[in-house]
Amino acid sequence: QVQLVESGGGLVQAGGSLRLSCAASGSIGSINAMGWYRQAPGKQRELVAVITSGGSTNYQDSLKGRFTISRDNAKNTVYLQMNSLRTEDTAVYYCNARITTMNHMDLPVWGQGTLVTVSS
């Protein structure tokens, strides 16, 4: 069994910063791409950013320059640094990872989500 646990969400004023973390645990053989998605009230879930095991990144175009994704492979953890936050960044942020388990199963895994609220 594999799980992702997110942390770091909360309430922040517009213009502020937050750093989200997501740690993978369980029967992990290897972790391929890891990423962050978000879902605002009444909207579909959307990609925020992804990072490969080799460190290549891809961002939603509108978030480039404000959000930075990184990962620590030794800790099986992915981070999302969010700066200059805006009220429209308010959403539940979900971590996602493509994990190959110790018994060679290839699984997409989602975290439970962490709420980010940006106040004006």
C-alpha positions in Angstrom: 0.0 0.0 0.0 1.2 3.5 -0.9 0.0 6.8 0.3 0.6 10.5 -0.1 0.3 12.9 2.8 0.1 16.6 2.1 0.8 19.4 4.6 1.3 23.2 4.6 -2.0 24.5 3.5 -3.8 27.2 5.4 -5.0 30.8 5.4 -2.8 33.5 4.0 -3.3 37.1 2.9 -3.1 38.1 -0.7 0.6 38.7 -1.6 1.8 36.2 0.9 3.5 32.8 0.5 2.9 29.2 1.4 4.9 26.1 0.9 3.1 22.8 0.5 4.8 19.4 1.1 3.7 16.0 0.0 5.4 12.8 1.3 5.0 9.4 -0.2 5.2 6.3 2.0 4.6 2.6 1.9 5.7 -0.1 -0.4 7.6 2.1 -2.9 9.9 0.8 -5.5 10.3 4.0 -7.4 8.5 7.3 -7.9 8.2 8.7 -11.4 6.5 12.0 -12.0 5.1 13.9 -9.0 2.8 16.8 -9.3 0.3 19.2 -7.8 -3.2 19.9 -8.9 -5.9 22.1 -7.5 -9.6 22.4 -7.5 -11.4 25.6 -6.7 -15.1 25.6 -5.6 -17.3 25.0 -8.5 -14.4 24.3 -10.9 -12.7 21.3 -12.3 -9.4 20.0 -11.0 -6.5 21.5 -12.9 -2.8 21.0 -13.2 -0.6 23.3 -11.2 2.9 21.7 -11.9 4.6 18.4 -12.4 8.2 17.3 -11.9 9.9 14.2 -13.2 12.3 12.0 -11.3 15.1 13.7 -13.2 13.9 17.1 -12.2 12.2 18.3 -15.4 9.3 20.6 -14.6 6.1 21.7 -16.3 3.8 24.4 -15.1 0.3 25.8 -15.8 1.3 28.8 -17.9 -0.5 31.3 -15.8 1.4 30.2 -12.7 4.9 30.4 -14.0 7.0 32.8 -12.0 4.9 32.6 -8.9 4.9 28.9 -8.1 7.9 26.6 -8.0 7.8 22.8 -7.7 10.7 20.8 -6.4 11.3 17.4 -5.0 13.7 15.5 -2.6 14.0 12.0 -4.0 15.8 10.8 -0.9 12.7 11.8 1.2 10.1 10.8 -1.4 8.7 14.3 -1.1 7.5 16.9 -3.5 7.1 20.6 -2.6 5.2 23.5 -4.0 6.4 27.0 -3.1 3.7 29.5 -3.8 4.5 33.2 -3.8 2.5 36.4 -4.5 -0.6 34.5 -3.7 -3.9 35.8 -5.1 -7.5 35.3 -4.0 -8.0 33.2 -7.2 -5.4 30.7 -5.9 -7.9 29.6 -3.2 -8.5 25.9 -3.8 -7.9 22.5 -2.4 -4.4 21.4 -3.6 -3.9 17.7 -4.3 -0.6 15.9 -4.6 -0.3 13.2 -7.3 2.5 10.7 -8.0 3.1 7.9 -10.4 4.6 5.1 -8.2 6.0 1.7 -9.0 5.5 -0.5 -6.0 7.9 -3.1 -4.6 5.9 -5.8 -6.3 6.1 -3.9 -9.6 2.6 -2.4 -9.8 2.4 0.9 -11.5 0.0 3.1 -9.6 -1.3 6.7 -9.9 -1.7 7.8 -6.3 -3.5 10.9 -4.9 -3.2 12.7 -1.6 -6.2 13.7 0.4 -5.8 17.4 -0.4 -4.9 20.4 1.6 -6.9 23.6 1.6 -5.3 26.9 0.7 -7.3 30.0 1.3 -6.1 33.4 0.2 -7.9 36.4 1.7 -8.0 39.9 0.3 
